[in-house]
């Protein structure tokens, strides 16, 4: 980081702190209501017009400077991205990719077969018929229900006169 960029960052932070302080010092629009109760003389430190114009003008100037330093820092950051890095300065022979080493695969031992009619490599599944169902137990059928006429809901209980 160059000394100009460092100076811009320090100035930017000081501007931010100054803006925060100035905003906290300013009175709100509702502060004039206190003048009717005897608090009207507190605003005469900065003149007859009060501190409103001085503080608001100073805040506007600091905000403009803050905006300009933000743009300057963005410009510095953009230029920093264009600088060649360490990788671009490396010699070309060193940057050539090397062939990846072959992963070591263990050799599987070969098992000699003793039978001439060896079993097939893939096992064959034969279909089996399902076993006979268990003896059915006698369960009584549910009695048929008669559809009943729709009944009206019961009437609410009558209120007792008091």
BALOBA-1460 file (C-alpha; in Angstrom, 3 decimals):
// residues 162
<rec num="1" residu="x" x="0.000" y="0.000" z="0.000"/>
<rec num="2" residu="x" x="1.471" y="3.347" z="-1.000"/>
<rec num="3" residu="x" x="1.756" y="6.308" z="1.341"/>
<rec num="4" residu="x" x="-0.912" y="8.171" z="-0.666"/>
<rec num="5" residu="x" x="-3.377" y="5.362" z="-0.159"/>
<rec num="6" residu="x" x="-2.532" y="5.191" z="3.564"/>
<rec num="7" residu="x" x="-3.064" y="8.953" z="3.873"/>
<rec num="8" residu="x" x="-6.420" y="8.663" z="2.057"/>
<rec num="9" residu="x" x="-7.598" y="5.915" z="4.428"/>
<rec num="10" residu="x" x="-6.618" y="7.912" z="7.534"/>
<rec num="11" residu="x" x="-8.327" y="11.061" z="6.181"/>
<rec num="12" residu="x" x="-11.411" y="8.983" z="5.302"/>
<rec num="13" residu="x" x="-11.701" y="7.603" z="8.857"/>
<rec num="14" residu="x" x="-11.267" y="11.094" z="10.362"/>
<rec num="15" residu="x" x="-13.982" y="12.454" z="8.063"/>
<rec num="16" residu="x" x="-16.342" y="9.644" z="9.100"/>
<rec num="17" residu="x" x="-15.776" y="10.360" z="12.791"/>
<rec num="18" residu="x" x="-16.280" y="14.107" z="12.226"/>
<rec num="19" residu="x" x="-19.550" y="13.572" z="10.370"/>
<rec num="20" residu="x" x="-20.845" y="11.345" z="13.167"/>
<rec num="21" residu="x" x="-19.924" y="13.968" z="15.756"/>
<rec num="22" residu="x" x="-21.546" y="16.828" z="13.824"/>
<rec num="23" residu="x" x="-24.766" y="14.925" z="13.269"/>
<rec num="24" residu="x" x="-24.996" y="14.107" z="16.978"/>
<rec num="25" residu="x" x="-24.418" y="17.758" z="17.958"/>
<rec num="26" residu="x" x="-27.198" y="19.139" z="15.735"/>
<rec num="27" residu="x" x="-30.630" y="19.794" z="17.152"/>
<rec num="28" residu="x" x="-33.711" y="18.273" z="15.619"/>
<rec num="29" residu="x" x="-36.610" y="20.279" z="14.169"/>
<rec num="30" residu="x" x="-38.661" y="19.698" z="17.307"/>
<rec num="31" residu="x" x="-36.034" y="21.388" z="19.492"/>
<rec num="32" residu="x" x="-37.513" y="24.845" z="18.783"/>
<rec num="33" residu="x" x="-40.598" y="23.952" z="20.800"/>
<rec num="34" residu="x" x="-38.528" y="24.381" z="23.966"/>
<rec num="35" residu="x" x="-38.087" y="28.095" z="23.265"/>
<rec num="36" residu="x" x="-41.549" y="28.790" z="24.671"/>
<rec num="37" residu="x" x="-40.513" y="27.348" z="28.024"/>
<rec num="38" residu="x" x="-37.333" y="29.369" z="28.489"/>
<rec num="39" residu="x" x="-34.826" y="27.279" z="26.546"/>
<rec num="40" residu="x" x="-34.590" y="29.666" z="23.604"/>
<rec num="41" residu="x" x="-31.313" y="31.321" z="24.630"/>
<rec num="42" residu="x" x="-29.265" y="28.128" z="24.248"/>
<rec num="43" residu="x" x="-29.013" y="28.475" z="20.446"/>
<rec num="44" residu="x" x="-27.381" y="31.939" z="20.460"/>
<rec num="45" residu="x" x="-23.774" y="30.722" z="20.766"/>
<rec num="46" residu="x" x="-23.339" y="30.730" z="16.953"/>
<rec num="47" residu="x" x="-25.194" y="34.007" z="16.322"/>
<rec num="48" residu="x" x="-28.764" y="35.183" z="15.909"/>
<rec num="49" residu="x" x="-29.632" y="32.512" z="13.345"/>
<rec num="50" residu="x" x="-28.439" y="29.792" z="15.710"/>
<rec num="51" residu="x" x="-26.180" y="26.855" z="15.025"/>
<rec num="52" residu="x" x="-28.391" y="25.355" z="12.326"/>
<rec num="53" residu="x" x="-26.789" y="26.965" z="9.297"/>
<rec num="54" residu="x" x="-23.192" y="26.599" z="10.533"/>
<rec num="55" residu="x" x="-23.488" y="22.935" z="11.517"/>
<rec num="56" residu="x" x="-25.541" y="21.885" z="8.515"/>
<rec num="57" residu="x" x="-23.129" y="23.652" z="6.109"/>
<rec num="58" residu="x" x="-20.114" y="22.025" z="7.814"/>
<rec num="59" residu="x" x="-21.824" y="18.622" z="7.657"/>
<rec num="60" residu="x" x="-22.494" y="19.061" z="3.936"/>
<rec num="61" residu="x" x="-18.854" y="19.970" z="3.265"/>
<rec num="62" residu="x" x="-17.573" y="16.969" z="5.258"/>
<rec num="63" residu="x" x="-20.049" y="14.663" z="3.500"/>
<rec num="64" residu="x" x="-18.781" y="15.860" z="0.110"/>
<rec num="65" residu="x" x="-15.174" y="15.253" z="1.154"/>
<rec num="66" residu="x" x="-16.153" y="11.791" z="2.454"/>
<rec num="67" residu="x" x="-17.728" y="10.990" z="-0.908"/>
<rec num="68" residu="x" x="-14.607" y="12.112" z="-2.771"/>
<rec num="69" residu="x" x="-12.270" y="10.069" z="-0.565"/>
<rec num="70" residu="x" x="-14.537" y="7.046" z="-1.117"/>
<rec num="71" residu="x" x="-14.104" y="7.457" z="-4.875"/>
<rec num="72" residu="x" x="-10.334" y="7.877" z="-4.479"/>
<rec num="73" residu="x" x="-10.075" y="4.695" z="-2.388"/>
<rec num="74" residu="x" x="-12.134" y="2.797" z="-4.966"/>
<rec num="75" residu="x" x="-9.740" y="4.012" z="-7.680"/>
<rec num="76" residu="x" x="-6.722" y="2.884" z="-5.636"/>
<rec num="77" residu="x" x="-8.306" y="-0.528" z="-5.080"/>
<rec num="78" residu="x" x="-9.016" y="-0.890" z="-8.806"/>
<rec num="79" residu="x" x="-5.415" y="-0.043" z="-9.704"/>
<rec num="80" residu="x" x="-4.097" y="-2.490" z="-7.114"/>
<rec num="81" residu="x" x="-5.954" y="-5.312" z="-8.896"/>
<rec num="82" residu="x" x="-4.146" y="-4.572" z="-12.184"/>
<rec num="83" residu="x" x="-0.616" y="-4.908" z="-10.798"/>
<rec num="84" residu="x" x="1.238" y="-8.053" z="-11.754"/>
<rec num="85" residu="x" x="1.520" y="-10.481" z="-8.902"/>
<rec num="86" residu="x" x="4.185" y="-12.925" z="-7.862"/>
<rec num="87" residu="x" x="2.760" y="-15.697" z="-10.023"/>
<rec num="88" residu="x" x="3.009" y="-13.669" z="-13.230"/>
<rec num="89" residu="x" x="6.699" y="-12.962" z="-12.562"/>
<rec num="90" residu="x" x="7.634" y="-16.650" z="-12.150"/>
<rec num="91" residu="x" x="9.680" y="-18.239" z="-14.964"/>
<rec num="92" residu="x" x="7.677" y="-20.106" z="-17.566"/>
<rec num="93" residu="x" x="9.494" y="-23.422" z="-17.030"/>
<rec num="94" residu="x" x="8.545" y="-23.487" z="-13.377"/>
<rec num="95" residu="x" x="4.864" y="-22.925" z="-14.116"/>
<rec num="96" residu="x" x="4.502" y="-25.877" z="-16.498"/>
<rec num="97" residu="x" x="2.200" y="-28.432" z="-14.926"/>
<rec num="98" residu="x" x="3.785" y="-31.700" z="-13.972"/>
<rec num="99" residu="x" x="2.197" y="-35.008" z="-14.849"/>
<rec num="100" residu="x" x="0.206" y="-36.340" z="-11.952"/>
<rec num="101" residu="x" x="1.770" y="-39.464" z="-10.460"/>
<rec num="102" residu="x" x="-0.085" y="-42.672" z="-11.061"/>
<rec num="103" residu="x" x="-1.905" y="-43.826" z="-7.947"/>
<rec num="104" residu="x" x="-0.481" y="-47.023" z="-6.536"/>
<rec num="105" residu="x" x="-2.942" y="-49.862" z="-7.036"/>
<rec num="106" residu="x" x="-2.176" y="-53.053" z="-5.171"/>
<rec num="107" residu="x" x="-1.946" y="-56.169" z="-7.270"/>
<rec num="108" residu="x" x="-4.657" y="-58.677" z="-6.418"/>
<rec num="109" residu="x" x="-3.494" y="-62.254" z="-6.114"/>
<rec num="110" residu="x" x="-4.863" y="-64.715" z="-8.643"/>
<rec num="111" residu="x" x="-6.668" y="-67.667" z="-7.052"/>
<rec num="112" residu="x" x="-6.191" y="-70.869" z="-9.031"/>
<rec num="113" residu="x" x="-9.353" y="-72.838" z="-9.732"/>
<rec num="114" residu="x" x="-9.256" y="-76.534" z="-8.931"/>
<rec num="115" residu="x" x="-12.530" y="-77.604" z="-10.575"/>
<rec num="116" residu="x" x="-12.990" y="-77.687" z="-14.302"/>
<rec num="117" residu="x" x="-16.670" y="-76.837" z="-14.154"/>
<rec num="118" residu="x" x="-16.319" y="-73.718" z="-12.062"/>
<rec num="119" residu="x" x="-19.344" y="-71.765" z="-10.933"/>
<rec num="120" residu="x" x="-20.338" y="-68.839" z="-13.146"/>
<rec num="121" residu="x" x="-19.076" y="-65.397" z="-12.219"/>
<rec num="122" residu="x" x="-22.574" y="-64.009" z="-11.687"/>
<rec num="123" residu="x" x="-24.830" y="-66.013" z="-9.393"/>
<rec num="124" residu="x" x="-28.170" y="-67.066" z="-10.881"/>
<rec num="125" residu="x" x="-31.291" y="-66.510" z="-8.849"/>
<rec num="126" residu="x" x="-33.972" y="-69.143" z="-9.254"/>
<rec num="127" residu="x" x="-37.603" y="-68.345" z="-8.652"/>
<rec num="128" residu="x" x="-39.213" y="-69.958" z="-5.682"/>
<rec num="129" residu="x" x="-42.939" y="-70.465" z="-5.401"/>
<rec num="130" residu="x" x="-44.485" y="-68.840" z="-2.343"/>
<rec num="131" residu="x" x="-45.438" y="-71.168" z="0.449"/>
<rec num="132" residu="x" x="-49.102" y="-72.096" z="0.857"/>
<rec num="133" residu="x" x="-51.026" y="-69.480" z="2.828"/>
<rec num="134" residu="x" x="-51.642" y="-70.265" z="6.442"/>
<rec num="135" residu="x" x="-55.014" y="-71.656" z="7.347"/>
<rec num="136" residu="x" x="-57.533" y="-68.853" z="7.428"/>
<rec num="137" residu="x" x="-59.063" y="-68.251" z="10.802"/>
<rec num="138" residu="x" x="-62.761" y="-67.640" z="11.006"/>
<rec num="139" residu="x" x="-63.418" y="-64.043" z="11.896"/>
<rec num="140" residu="x" x="-66.998" y="-62.879" z="12.116"/>
<rec num="141" residu="x" x="-68.035" y="-60.199" z="9.662"/>
<rec num="142" residu="x" x="-69.053" y="-56.822" z="10.978"/>
<rec num="143" residu="x" x="-72.829" y="-56.385" z="11.210"/>
<rec num="144" residu="x" x="-74.316" y="-54.173" z="8.541"/>
<rec num="145" residu="x" x="-75.440" y="-50.815" z="9.821"/>
<rec num="146" residu="x" x="-78.699" y="-49.259" z="8.795"/>
<rec num="147" residu="x" x="-78.468" y="-45.683" z="7.587"/>
<rec num="148" residu="x" x="-80.292" y="-43.593" z="10.133"/>
<rec num="149" residu="x" x="-82.165" y="-40.410" z="9.313"/>
<rec num="150" residu="x" x="-80.141" y="-37.302" z="9.866"/>
<rec num="151" residu="x" x="-81.017" y="-35.909" z="13.225"/>
<rec num="152" residu="x" x="-81.180" y="-32.198" z="13.955"/>
<rec num="153" residu="x" x="-78.632" y="-31.001" z="16.489"/>
<rec num="154" residu="x" x="-80.025" y="-30.664" z="19.980"/>
<rec num="155" residu="x" x="-81.452" y="-27.256" z="20.852"/>
<rec num="156" residu="x" x="-79.446" y="-25.116" z="23.257"/>
<rec num="157" residu="x" x="-80.733" y="-25.082" z="26.805"/>
<rec num="158" residu="x" x="-83.279" y="-22.397" z="27.531"/>
<rec num="159" residu="x" x="-82.061" y="-19.449" z="29.539"/>
<rec num="160" residu="x" x="-83.688" y="-18.891" z="32.864"/>
<rec num="161" residu="x" x="-85.229" y="-15.455" z="33.351"/>
<rec num="162" residu="x" x="-83.614" y="-13.629" z="36.222"/>
